[in-house]
Amino acid sequence: MDPIKTEVVVLGAGPGGYAAAFYAAAHGKKVILIEQDKKLGGVCLNRGCIPSKALLHVSKLVNETRDSSRWGITFGPPQIDVDKLRTWKDSIITKLNVGVASLAKARGVQVLHGRGYFDDSQTLRVETDAGQQFVQFEKAIIAVGSKPAMHRDFDLGNPRVMTSTEALNLEDIPENLLVIGGGYIGMELGTVYASLGSKVVLVEAMDSILAGADPDLVRPVAKYAEKAFRETRLKAKVLKMATSGKQIKVVIEHNGQKLEELYDRVLVSIGRSPNSSDIGLENTKVLRDDRGFLKVDANQQTGDANIYAIGDVAGGIMLAHKASKEARIAVESLLGGEAVPEKIIIPAVVFTDPEVAWVGLTETEAKAKNITVKVAKFPWGASGRALTLDRTDGLTKLIIDPVTERILGVGMVGHGAGELVGEAVVAVEMGACVKDLASVVHAHPTLSETIMEAAETFYGHSSHMFSRSQAAE
């Protein structure tokens, strides 16, 4: 086949890749989008964010029906049809797949399905079902994402040892499930399987789950895990795993003891690694760090002037919305734009029960960096809306510069915290001060009021909580 010539080629069609392709096309560029998978959307849409949130919605519903007896409404035990649940989850993915493909067509983005490999700094070789296709480009954006990390000692070649990919396939509901890793993936999927009926044991090597979040935000999630999981073991380590008939035999070190236990399935959620191997980077000037992430500058440009990298493969926080933001930065740069500020405000959300969300400076970071801050908190036990939802296990807090009263960060835990954090992102991004949040009228009764009330506690005049003014101190 004759080579295809294009102005921009994007390798990888996840939330970073297709965003980059669409944005470049919207600015008049001829764009080719290359995706190895038969479906567009990447890990987030097909094997991550979207399917996990669908299952977490089901988990929330199951938990609410179990808790509703204290409101005077009693349901029978849930009857779970795993096949029907899986079909519903997959239907959501299919609708979004079709949507992304339709948008690509509407925007004039040519899609090639196949494995891309750089022959040089301006040529990609694509292995398609129809054979090799060469693409000659002016600029390339690498958006190939990441994959679940699997420790070699855990890789038994047994389907009962799962990563998040297999766990989201929902083949069955194991009676006994071991989750290795107490990060957001382990906690979210542990929550799903526990609500569906699995007896979950979670093992975390650190002294806390959800490393990176402030301890007061983690506390309600840990309390939920104590109730929902069979056991949560902190400062614990999996020493060995082996196949034992239809189960997995696991040796765990915890509290100075070695425990030998059998599990029906094991979920390994110990992080993710970049998909930076075997794509021909050695034929370019692209550089990788010692962990395999591609080195980029403030414009997402690699060591090769023709090639950019965004999303998980470029390191940093591995979040879909971070990849989408970097897509715009890269495209604006290749269009001739100037470098962006290095500090980009990226919110984080953990969709556990309750949800945890934060943006900007955390209280833990402030202490570690010796940054003087004031913290204003509003407990959801004082929120009328939280009481009507029977979800008073929440907290909203503001991290404040004591001199300028500027909002440096916001953290929250509680029902729907992931939806509430949007206002906090705007406040931090726009350099809002405490008075700005305290002065803006919030609808009543809503959970969003807790942001306003937290600001008001700083001045000592929250309507629903007594506090002394920190502003006057």
Protein Blocks (a to p, Z undefined) as FASTA:
>chain_A
ZZdddfbdcedjafklmmmmmmmmmnopacddddfbfbehijmlmmmmmmmmmmmmmmmm
mmmmmmmmmnopacddddddfklmmmmmmmmmmmmmmmmmmmmmmnopacdedddddfbl
kbccdddfkbccddddfbdcddebpaddddfklmnopaklccfklmmnomaacfbdcdeh
jbfklmmmmmmmmmnopacddddfbfbehihiafklmmmmmmmmmmmpmbdcehiacfbd
cdehjaccddddeehiacddddfbdcddebjcddfehnopmmmcbdcdfkopacddfkop
afblkbccehjlngpjddfklmmmmmmmmmmmmnopacddfbdcdddddfbddddddehj
dfklmmmnopacddddddfklpmklmmnopakbccdddddfklopafbdcdedehklmmm
mmmmmmmmnopafklmmmpccddddfklmmmmmmmmmnopafkbccddfklZZ
